[in-house]
Amino acid sequence: MFRLALIIWAMAATVLAGVFVLTVLVVPSLAAQDAQLILPAALSGAALAVPFSYLIAKRLLNLTK
């Protein structure tokens, strides 16, 4: 299950980090501080992808049993 979760995490982390960074760049009040907020936004997206990837991997394995 760890391998599957890791593969899913790689995709989910990329997507969530991209969404969070785009949010920082698009929202005018956040764009003024973009140099300070881009890295935390990307890291929080990658961190948030960990439980999502675990749950998705668990559901996929349950469906294939």
PDB file of N, CA, C and O in Angstrom:
ATOM      1  N   MET A   1       0.825  -1.191   0.000  1.00  0.00           N
ATOM      2  CA  MET A   1       0.000   0.000   0.000  1.00  0.00           C
ATOM      3  C   MET A   1       0.873   1.261   0.000  1.00  0.00           C
ATOM      4  O   MET A   1       0.470   2.303  -0.518  1.00  0.00           O
ATOM      5  N   PHE A   2       2.067   1.157   0.583  1.00  0.00           N
ATOM      6  CA  PHE A   2       2.932   2.335   0.659  1.00  0.00           C
ATOM      7  C   PHE A   2       3.337   2.821  -0.725  1.00  0.00           C
ATOM      8  O   PHE A   2       3.381   4.026  -0.974  1.00  0.00           O
ATOM      9  N   ARG A   3       3.632   1.891  -1.623  1.00  0.00           N
ATOM     10  CA  ARG A   3       4.026   2.291  -2.981  1.00  0.00           C
ATOM     11  C   ARG A   3       2.894   3.021  -3.690  1.00  0.00           C
ATOM     12  O   ARG A   3       3.104   4.061  -4.315  1.00  0.00           O
ATOM     13  N   LEU A   4       1.701   2.466  -3.587  1.00  0.00           N
ATOM     14  CA  LEU A   4       0.547   3.096  -4.232  1.00  0.00           C
ATOM     15  C   LEU A   4       0.288   4.475  -3.635  1.00  0.00           C
ATOM     16  O   LEU A   4       0.032   5.432  -4.365  1.00  0.00           O
ATOM     17  N   ALA A   5       0.353   4.577  -2.316  1.00  0.00           N
ATOM     18  CA  ALA A   5       0.144   5.871  -1.660  1.00  0.00           C
ATOM     19  C   ALA A   5       1.217   6.876  -2.074  1.00  0.00           C
ATOM     20  O   ALA A   5       0.932   8.064  -2.218  1.00  0.00           O
ATOM     21  N   LEU A   6       2.436   6.407  -2.263  1.00  0.00           N
ATOM     22  CA  LEU A   6       3.519   7.301  -2.678  1.00  0.00           C
ATOM     23  C   LEU A   6       3.306   7.818  -4.099  1.00  0.00           C
ATOM     24  O   LEU A   6       3.565   8.988  -4.382  1.00  0.00           O
ATOM     25  N   ILE A   7       2.840   6.957  -4.982  1.00  0.00           N
ATOM     26  CA  ILE A   7       2.555   7.379  -6.360  1.00  0.00           C
ATOM     27  C   ILE A   7       1.402   8.379  -6.378  1.00  0.00           C
ATOM     28  O   ILE A   7       1.456   9.390  -7.078  1.00  0.00           O
ATOM     29  N   ILE A   8       0.371   8.088  -5.609  1.00  0.00           N
ATOM     30  CA  ILE A   8      -0.771   9.003  -5.541  1.00  0.00           C
ATOM     31  C   ILE A   8      -0.349  10.320  -4.900  1.00  0.00           C
ATOM     32  O   ILE A   8      -0.792  11.389  -5.320  1.00  0.00           O
ATOM     33  N   TRP A   9       0.517  10.244  -3.874  1.00  0.00           N
ATOM     34  CA  TRP A   9       0.981  11.468  -3.225  1.00  0.00           C
ATOM     35  C   TRP A   9       1.741  12.357  -4.204  1.00  0.00           C
ATOM     36  O   TRP A   9       1.593  13.578  -4.178  1.00  0.00           O
ATOM     37  N   ALA A  10       2.549  11.752  -5.061  1.00  0.00           N
ATOM     38  CA  ALA A  10       3.322  12.547  -6.019  1.00  0.00           C
ATOM     39  C   ALA A  10       2.398  13.354  -6.926  1.00  0.00           C
ATOM     40  O   ALA A  10       2.693  14.503  -7.253  1.00  0.00           O
ATOM     41  N   MET A  11       1.300  12.762  -7.324  1.00  0.00           N
ATOM     42  CA  MET A  11       0.350  13.487  -8.178  1.00  0.00           C
ATOM     43  C   MET A  11      -0.464  14.494  -7.373  1.00  0.00           C
ATOM     44  O   MET A  11      -0.634  15.638  -7.793  1.00  0.00           O
ATOM     45  N   ALA A  12      -0.965  14.067  -6.218  1.00  0.00           N
ATOM     46  CA  ALA A  12      -1.811  14.944  -5.407  1.00  0.00           C
ATOM     47  C   ALA A  12      -1.023  16.127  -4.852  1.00  0.00           C
ATOM     48  O   ALA A  12      -1.546  17.239  -4.787  1.00  0.00           O
ATOM     49  N   ALA A  13       0.216  15.903  -4.455  1.00  0.00           N
ATOM     50  CA  ALA A  13       1.033  16.994  -3.918  1.00  0.00           C
ATOM     51  C   ALA A  13       1.311  18.040  -4.980  1.00  0.00           C
ATOM     52  O   ALA A  13       1.299  19.239  -4.699  1.00  0.00           O
ATOM     53  N   THR A  14       1.561  17.590  -6.197  1.00  0.00           N
ATOM     54  CA  THR A  14       1.803  18.534  -7.284  1.00  0.00           C
ATOM     55  C   THR A  14       0.570  19.380  -7.555  1.00  0.00           C
ATOM     56  O   THR A  14       0.659  20.595  -7.731  1.00  0.00           O
ATOM     57  N   VAL A  15      -0.576  18.724  -7.586  1.00  0.00           N
ATOM     58  CA  VAL A  15      -1.820  19.447  -7.870  1.00  0.00           C
ATOM     59  C   VAL A  15      -2.151  20.425  -6.745  1.00  0.00           C
ATOM     60  O   VAL A  15      -2.427  21.596  -7.005  1.00  0.00           O
ATOM     61  N   LEU A  16      -2.125  19.956  -5.506  1.00  0.00           N
ATOM     62  CA  LEU A  16      -2.491  20.829  -4.389  1.00  0.00           C
ATOM     63  C   LEU A  16      -1.490  21.970  -4.204  1.00  0.00           C
ATOM     64  O   LEU A  16      -1.890  23.100  -3.922  1.00  0.00           O
ATOM     65  N   ALA A  17      -0.213  21.691  -4.356  1.00  0.00           N
ATOM     66  CA  ALA A  17       0.779  22.765  -4.247  1.00  0.00           C
ATOM     67  C   ALA A  17       0.564  23.796  -5.345  1.00  0.00           C
ATOM     68  O   ALA A  17       0.676  24.996  -5.098  1.00  0.00           O
ATOM     69  N   GLY A  18       0.261  23.344  -6.540  1.00  0.00           N
ATOM     70  CA  GLY A  18      -0.010  24.274  -7.636  1.00  0.00           C
ATOM     71  C   GLY A  18      -1.241  25.115  -7.391  1.00  0.00           C
ATOM     72  O   GLY A  18      -1.253  26.312  -7.680  1.00  0.00           O
ATOM     73  N   VAL A  19      -2.278  24.492  -6.858  1.00  0.00           N
ATOM     74  CA  VAL A  19      -3.508  25.238  -6.561  1.00  0.00           C
ATOM     75  C   VAL A  19      -3.247  26.291  -5.490  1.00  0.00           C
ATOM     76  O   VAL A  19      -3.710  27.426  -5.605  1.00  0.00           O
ATOM     77  N   PHE A  20      -2.514  25.919  -4.456  1.00  0.00           N
ATOM     78  CA  PHE A  20      -2.240  26.875  -3.381  1.00  0.00           C
ATOM     79  C   PHE A  20      -1.351  28.018  -3.858  1.00  0.00           C
ATOM     80  O   PHE A  20      -1.576  29.171  -3.490  1.00  0.00           O
ATOM     81  N   VAL A  21      -0.347  27.710  -4.669  1.00  0.00           N
ATOM     82  CA  VAL A  21       0.529  28.766  -5.191  1.00  0.00           C
ATOM     83  C   VAL A  21      -0.252  29.683  -6.121  1.00  0.00           C
ATOM     84  O   VAL A  21      -0.091  30.902  -6.068  1.00  0.00           O
ATOM     85  N   LEU A  22      -1.093  29.112  -6.969  1.00  0.00           N
ATOM     86  CA  LEU A  22      -1.922  29.951  -7.841  1.00  0.00           C
ATOM     87  C   LEU A  22      -2.864  30.834  -7.039  1.00  0.00           C
ATOM     88  O   LEU A  22      -3.114  31.980  -7.414  1.00  0.00           O
ATOM     89  N   THR A  23      -3.383  30.313  -5.949  1.00  0.00           N
ATOM     90  CA  THR A  23      -4.246  31.122  -5.090  1.00  0.00           C
ATOM     91  C   THR A  23      -3.476  32.317  -4.535  1.00  0.00           C
ATOM     92  O   THR A  23      -3.994  33.433  -4.494  1.00  0.00           O
ATOM     93  N   VAL A  24      -2.247  32.077  -4.112  1.00  0.00           N
ATOM     94  CA  VAL A  24      -1.420  33.183  -3.605  1.00  0.00           C
ATOM     95  C   VAL A  24      -1.181  34.217  -4.694  1.00  0.00           C
ATOM     96  O   VAL A  24      -1.218  35.418  -4.427  1.00  0.00           O
ATOM     97  N   LEU A  25      -0.939  33.765  -5.909  1.00  0.00           N
ATOM     98  CA  LEU A  25      -0.623  34.701  -6.987  1.00  0.00           C
ATOM     99  C   LEU A  25      -1.842  35.449  -7.515  1.00  0.00           C
ATOM    100  O   LEU A  25      -1.709  36.564  -8.017  1.00  0.00           O
ATOM    101  N   VAL A  26      -3.019  34.856  -7.410  1.00  0.00           N
ATOM    102  CA  VAL A  26      -4.217  35.455  -8.000  1.00  0.00           C
ATOM    103  C   VAL A  26      -4.922  36.408  -7.037  1.00  0.00           C
ATOM    104  O   VAL A  26      -5.450  37.434  -7.465  1.00  0.00           O
ATOM    105  N   VAL A  27      -4.936  36.088  -5.764  1.00  0.00           N
ATOM    106  CA  VAL A  27      -5.625  36.936  -4.789  1.00  0.00           C
ATOM    107  C   VAL A  27      -4.789  38.200  -4.573  1.00  0.00           C
ATOM    108  O   VAL A  27      -3.635  38.110  -4.154  1.00  0.00           O
ATOM    109  N   PRO A  28      -5.353  39.370  -4.853  1.00  0.00           N
ATOM    110  CA  PRO A  28      -4.565  40.609  -4.782  1.00  0.00           C
ATOM    111  C   PRO A  28      -3.957  40.893  -3.408  1.00  0.00           C
ATOM    112  O   PRO A  28      -2.832  41.385  -3.318  1.00  0.00           O
ATOM    113  N   SER A  29      -4.685  40.590  -2.352  1.00  0.00           N
ATOM    114  CA  SER A  29      -4.137  40.877  -1.026  1.00  0.00           C
ATOM    115  C   SER A  29      -2.969  39.951  -0.678  1.00  0.00           C
ATOM    116  O   SER A  29      -2.105  40.318   0.119  1.00  0.00           O
ATOM    117  N   LEU A  30      -2.938  38.764  -1.266  1.00  0.00           N
ATOM    118  CA  LEU A  30      -1.825  37.845  -1.031  1.00  0.00           C
ATOM    119  C   LEU A  30      -0.680  38.072  -2.006  1.00  0.00           C
ATOM    120  O   LEU A  30       0.475  37.791  -1.686  1.00  0.00           O
ATOM    121  N   ALA A  31      -0.993  38.577  -3.188  1.00  0.00           N
ATOM    122  CA  ALA A  31       0.030  38.777  -4.217  1.00  0.00           C
ATOM    123  C   ALA A  31       1.049  39.832  -3.811  1.00  0.00           C
ATOM    124  O   ALA A  31       2.174  39.831  -4.311  1.00  0.00           O
ATOM    125  N   ALA A  32       0.670  40.723  -2.918  1.00  0.00           N
ATOM    126  CA  ALA A  32       1.613  41.738  -2.458  1.00  0.00           C
ATOM    127  C   ALA A  32       2.749  41.118  -1.646  1.00  0.00           C
ATOM    128  O   ALA A  32       3.837  41.688  -1.556  1.00  0.00           O
ATOM    129  N   GLN A  33       2.495  39.958  -1.059  1.00  0.00           N
ATOM    130  CA  GLN A  33       3.503  39.270  -0.250  1.00  0.00           C
ATOM    131  C   GLN A  33       3.893  37.937  -0.878  1.00  0.00           C
ATOM    132  O   GLN A  33       4.236  36.995  -0.164  1.00  0.00           O
ATOM    133  N   ASP A  34       3.844  37.846  -2.189  1.00  0.00           N
ATOM    134  CA  ASP A  34       4.020  36.555  -2.848  1.00  0.00           C
ATOM    135  C   ASP A  34       5.383  35.923  -2.592  1.00  0.00           C
ATOM    136  O   ASP A  34       5.486  34.697  -2.532  1.00  0.00           O
ATOM    137  N   ALA A  35       6.416  36.717  -2.443  1.00  0.00           N
ATOM    138  CA  ALA A  35       7.746  36.153  -2.209  1.00  0.00           C
ATOM    139  C   ALA A  35       7.822  35.416  -0.874  1.00  0.00           C
ATOM    140  O   ALA A  35       8.606  34.480  -0.722  1.00  0.00           O
ATOM    141  N   GLN A  36       7.017  35.833   0.076  1.00  0.00           N
ATOM    142  CA  GLN A  36       7.033  35.200   1.389  1.00  0.00           C
ATOM    143  C   GLN A  36       6.005  34.081   1.509  1.00  0.00           C
ATOM    144  O   GLN A  36       6.120  33.238   2.399  1.00  0.00           O
ATOM    145  N   LEU A  37       5.013  34.056   0.641  1.00  0.00           N
ATOM    146  CA  LEU A  37       3.923  33.096   0.794  1.00  0.00           C
ATOM    147  C   LEU A  37       3.966  31.920  -0.176  1.00  0.00           C
ATOM    148  O   LEU A  37       3.255  30.937   0.033  1.00  0.00           O
ATOM    149  N   ILE A  38       4.769  31.990  -1.220  1.00  0.00           N
ATOM    150  CA  ILE A  38       4.766  30.913  -2.214  1.00  0.00           C
ATOM    151  C   ILE A  38       5.305  29.614  -1.615  1.00  0.00           C
ATOM    152  O   ILE A  38       4.690  28.562  -1.787  1.00  0.00           O
ATOM    153  N   LEU A  39       6.421  29.665  -0.927  1.00  0.00           N
ATOM    154  CA  LEU A  39       6.995  28.446  -0.354  1.00  0.00           C
ATOM    155  C   LEU A  39       6.086  27.814   0.703  1.00  0.00           C
ATOM    156  O   LEU A  39       5.871  26.603   0.651  1.00  0.00           O
ATOM    157  N   PRO A  40       5.541  28.574   1.661  1.00  0.00           N
ATOM    158  CA  PRO A  40       4.609  27.950   2.609  1.00  0.00           C
ATOM    159  C   PRO A  40       3.356  27.387   1.933  1.00  0.00           C
ATOM    160  O   PRO A  40       2.821  26.368   2.370  1.00  0.00           O
ATOM    161  N   ALA A  41       2.894  28.037   0.885  1.00  0.00           N
ATOM    162  CA  ALA A  41       1.723  27.520   0.176  1.00  0.00           C
ATOM    163  C   ALA A  41       2.039  26.190  -0.489  1.00  0.00           C
ATOM    164  O   ALA A  41       1.235  25.260  -0.430  1.00  0.00           O
ATOM    165  N   ALA A  42       3.194  26.092  -1.117  1.00  0.00           N
ATOM    166  CA  ALA A  42       3.580  24.843  -1.774  1.00  0.00           C
ATOM    167  C   ALA A  42       3.811  23.731  -0.752  1.00  0.00           C
ATOM    168  O   ALA A  42       3.405  22.591  -0.976  1.00  0.00           O
ATOM    169  N   LEU A  43       4.448  24.050   0.344  1.00  0.00           N
ATOM    170  CA  LEU A  43       4.696  23.039   1.377  1.00  0.00           C
ATOM    171  C   LEU A  43       3.410  22.574   2.045  1.00  0.00           C
ATOM    172  O   LEU A  43       3.266  21.393   2.360  1.00  0.00           O
ATOM    173  N   SER A  44       2.479  23.488   2.263  1.00  0.00           N
ATOM    174  CA  SER A  44       1.211  23.078   2.867  1.00  0.00           C
ATOM    175  C   SER A  44       0.396  22.221   1.903  1.00  0.00           C
ATOM    176  O   SER A  44      -0.317  21.315   2.335  1.00  0.00           O
ATOM    177  N   GLY A  45       0.492  22.494   0.614  1.00  0.00           N
ATOM    178  CA  GLY A  45      -0.176  21.641  -0.362  1.00  0.00           C
ATOM    179  C   GLY A  45       0.398  20.243  -0.373  1.00  0.00           C
ATOM    180  O   GLY A  45      -0.344  19.264  -0.457  1.00  0.00           O
ATOM    181  N   ALA A  46       1.719  20.141  -0.289  1.00  0.00           N
ATOM    182  CA  ALA A  46       2.363  18.823  -0.251  1.00  0.00           C
ATOM    183  C   ALA A  46       2.023  18.083   1.039  1.00  0.00           C
ATOM    184  O   ALA A  46       1.819  16.870   1.028  1.00  0.00           O
ATOM    185  N   ALA A  47       1.963  18.809   2.142  1.00  0.00           N
ATOM    186  CA  ALA A  47       1.627  18.177   3.417  1.00  0.00           C
ATOM    187  C   ALA A  47       0.168  17.736   3.457  1.00  0.00           C
ATOM    188  O   ALA A  47      -0.151  16.685   4.013  1.00  0.00           O
ATOM    189  N   LEU A  48      -0.701  18.524   2.880  1.00  0.00           N
ATOM    190  CA  LEU A  48      -2.116  18.167   2.861  1.00  0.00           C
ATOM    191  C   LEU A  48      -2.384  16.964   1.967  1.00  0.00           C
ATOM    192  O   LEU A  48      -3.387  16.273   2.147  1.00  0.00           O
ATOM    193  N   ALA A  49      -1.520  16.709   1.023  1.00  0.00           N
ATOM    194  CA  ALA A  49      -1.700  15.577   0.119  1.00  0.00           C
ATOM    195  C   ALA A  49      -1.407  14.240   0.792  1.00  0.00           C
ATOM    196  O   ALA A  49      -1.833  13.200   0.290  1.00  0.00           O
ATOM    197  N   VAL A  50      -0.698  14.242   1.905  1.00  0.00           N
ATOM    198  CA  VAL A  50      -0.344  12.983   2.577  1.00  0.00           C
ATOM    199  C   VAL A  50      -1.583  12.218   3.040  1.00  0.00           C
ATOM    200  O   VAL A  50      -1.725  11.052   2.671  1.00  0.00           O
ATOM    201  N   PRO A  51      -2.489  12.806   3.826  1.00  0.00           N
ATOM    202  CA  PRO A  51      -3.666  12.024   4.227  1.00  0.00           C
ATOM    203  C   PRO A  51      -4.587  11.693   3.054  1.00  0.00           C
ATOM    204  O   PRO A  51      -5.209  10.631   3.033  1.00  0.00           O
ATOM    205  N   PHE A  52      -4.676  12.595   2.084  1.00  0.00           N
ATOM    206  CA  PHE A  52      -5.498  12.302   0.909  1.00  0.00           C
ATOM    207  C   PHE A  52      -4.968  11.093   0.158  1.00  0.00           C
ATOM    208  O   PHE A  52      -5.741  10.227  -0.252  1.00  0.00           O
ATOM    209  N   SER A  53      -3.670  11.028  -0.023  1.00  0.00           N
ATOM    210  CA  SER A  53      -3.096   9.909  -0.771  1.00  0.00           C
ATOM    211  C   SER A  53      -3.266   8.601  -0.009  1.00  0.00           C
ATOM    212  O   SER A  53      -3.493   7.556  -0.618  1.00  0.00           O
ATOM    213  N   TYR A  54      -3.161   8.645   1.298  1.00  0.00           N
ATOM    214  CA  TYR A  54      -3.375   7.445   2.098  1.00  0.00           C
ATOM    215  C   TYR A  54      -4.814   6.954   1.969  1.00  0.00           C
ATOM    216  O   TYR A  54      -5.051   5.761   1.780  1.00  0.00           O
ATOM    217  N   LEU A  55      -5.770   7.869   2.070  1.00  0.00           N
ATOM    218  CA  LEU A  55      -7.178   7.470   1.968  1.00  0.00           C
ATOM    219  C   LEU A  55      -7.524   6.954   0.579  1.00  0.00           C
ATOM    220  O   LEU A  55      -8.263   5.978   0.448  1.00  0.00           O
ATOM    221  N   ILE A  56      -7.005   7.589  -0.444  1.00  0.00           N
ATOM    222  CA  ILE A  56      -7.282   7.146  -1.810  1.00  0.00           C
ATOM    223  C   ILE A  56      -6.662   5.774  -2.054  1.00  0.00           C
ATOM    224  O   ILE A  56      -7.294   4.913  -2.666  1.00  0.00           O
ATOM    225  N   ALA A  57      -5.437   5.560  -1.586  1.00  0.00           N
ATOM    226  CA  ALA A  57      -4.789   4.255  -1.756  1.00  0.00           C
ATOM    227  C   ALA A  57      -5.555   3.169  -1.009  1.00  0.00           C
ATOM    228  O   ALA A  57      -5.716   2.057  -1.511  1.00  0.00           O
ATOM    229  N   LYS A  58      -6.021   3.491   0.176  1.00  0.00           N
ATOM    230  CA  LYS A  58      -6.790   2.522   0.961  1.00  0.00           C
ATOM    231  C   LYS A  58      -8.086   2.150   0.251  1.00  0.00           C
ATOM    232  O   LYS A  58      -8.455   0.977   0.203  1.00  0.00           O
ATOM    233  N   ARG A  59      -8.772   3.140  -0.296  1.00  0.00           N
ATOM    234  CA  ARG A  59     -10.018   2.862  -1.021  1.00  0.00           C
ATOM    235  C   ARG A  59      -9.766   2.071  -2.294  1.00  0.00           C
ATOM    236  O   ARG A  59     -10.542   1.174  -2.626  1.00  0.00           O
ATOM    237  N   LEU A  60      -8.698   2.387  -3.008  1.00  0.00           N
ATOM    238  CA  LEU A  60      -8.382   1.640  -4.225  1.00  0.00           C
ATOM    239  C   LEU A  60      -8.058   0.187  -3.917  1.00  0.00           C
ATOM    240  O   LEU A  60      -8.477  -0.711  -4.647  1.00  0.00           O
ATOM    241  N   LEU A  61      -7.321  -0.050  -2.853  1.00  0.00           N
ATOM    242  CA  LEU A  61      -7.003  -1.428  -2.489  1.00  0.00           C
ATOM    243  C   LEU A  61      -8.242  -2.188  -2.038  1.00  0.00           C
ATOM    244  O   LEU A  61      -8.366  -3.382  -2.307  1.00  0.00           O
ATOM    245  N   ASN A  62      -9.155  -1.515  -1.360  1.00  0.00           N
ATOM    246  CA  ASN A  62     -10.406  -2.173  -0.961  1.00  0.00           C
ATOM    247  C   ASN A  62     -11.280  -2.492  -2.162  1.00  0.00           C
ATOM    248  O   ASN A  62     -11.990  -3.497  -2.154  1.00  0.00           O
ATOM    249  N   LEU A  63     -11.243  -1.665  -3.184  1.00  0.00           N
ATOM    250  CA  LEU A  63     -12.034  -1.927  -4.388  1.00  0.00           C
ATOM    251  C   LEU A  63     -11.493  -3.099  -5.192  1.00  0.00           C
ATOM    252  O   LEU A  63     -12.255  -3.795  -5.864  1.00  0.00           O
ATOM    253  N   THR A  64     -10.196  -3.322  -5.132  1.00  0.00           N
ATOM    254  CA  THR A  64      -9.600  -4.386  -5.936  1.00  0.00           C
ATOM    255  C   THR A  64      -9.570  -5.728  -5.223  1.00  0.00           C
ATOM    256  O   THR A  64      -9.189  -6.729  -5.830  1.00  0.00           O
ATOM    257  N   LYS A  65      -9.949  -5.780  -3.981  1.00  0.00           N
ATOM    258  CA  LYS A  65      -9.965  -7.061  -3.247  1.00  0.00           C
ATOM    259  C   LYS A  65     -11.202  -7.856  -3.560  1.00  0.00           C
ATOM    260  O   LYS A  65     -11.380  -8.954  -3.033  1.00  0.00           O
TER     261      LYS A  65
END
